[in-house]
Amino acid sequence: MDVLTAPKPVLPLTEQQVQVRLKQSARLPSLGSIHSALRELLTAEQRYTTQISEVIRRDPSLTARLLRLVNSVYYGLSSPVNSIEEAVFYLGVRQIRQLAMVTPVIEDFQRLAGNTPFPWRGFWQHCIGTAILTREVISAVEVPADESDYVAGLIHDMGKIVMAASFPEHFAEVRRRMNDETNDLLQVEVEVLGMNHAQLGALYLKNHNLPEVMIEAASFHHEPERASHHGRIVAAVQIANLMMRYARIGESGNPHVPTDDDWLKATGWGILYPHQDESNHAIARAALKRSLDRLPTILEGLV
């Protein structure tokens, strides 16, 4: 290749250089205020289907996603569901609440990622699937107080989106090097950018003053034992993320496929089930695998 046309080498950046670019990155408004009107309505004592439907109807994107989801999940119905009221009846309050969160967040993610080449639809499926599974994992050991666990699963790979948006040349180089499946993603990211996607995502979320549970999920979803205050939620995110990759559902950007043992022997499993006997472990594993089997159909309706 002629020297004049040789591509410019991609060099790692210092943390200060990364911070400068991050300050120029767009803020994701949906993470700060996720459909507050619907959220308040869904947590009210009186949850009237007509009122919920009226709020949903104001958002064409949410409406389309809702109808697509109910018709894919309940494909055995004698006729398609075309009414929002009917869809709310079939899905229930919990799924509507989660759908209301997913819709604006994924749309913000898409805008932030722009046109950077990547199988984004598969990636959004990975993020949403991880959120759904995080709720399933944490629910097996405690009753969730709010939707923090779900949101933590949804934004765990925030750093990959930020890398694609603010460091596209580094993102492309990481992808090129990851064509060799023997490479470790986190190590390659550090070599190429100067930090990995977990560190980058945490910096981005911290810069925008987002809740600590989100920051810890982004920062420690590969090593939940390092989380200071939300260890169980971060542990659930780790297990959910590994299960999604193990089942090859969606596209995480990491070509390495974990084995069954990888998620069962992960540090997060020990945090969630420190003193359980083998029979309880087997019950938990079986329940999570059933949830995993249902996910592809649900995700097709969402993304």
Beta strands, then each sheet from edge to edge (+ up, - down):
end
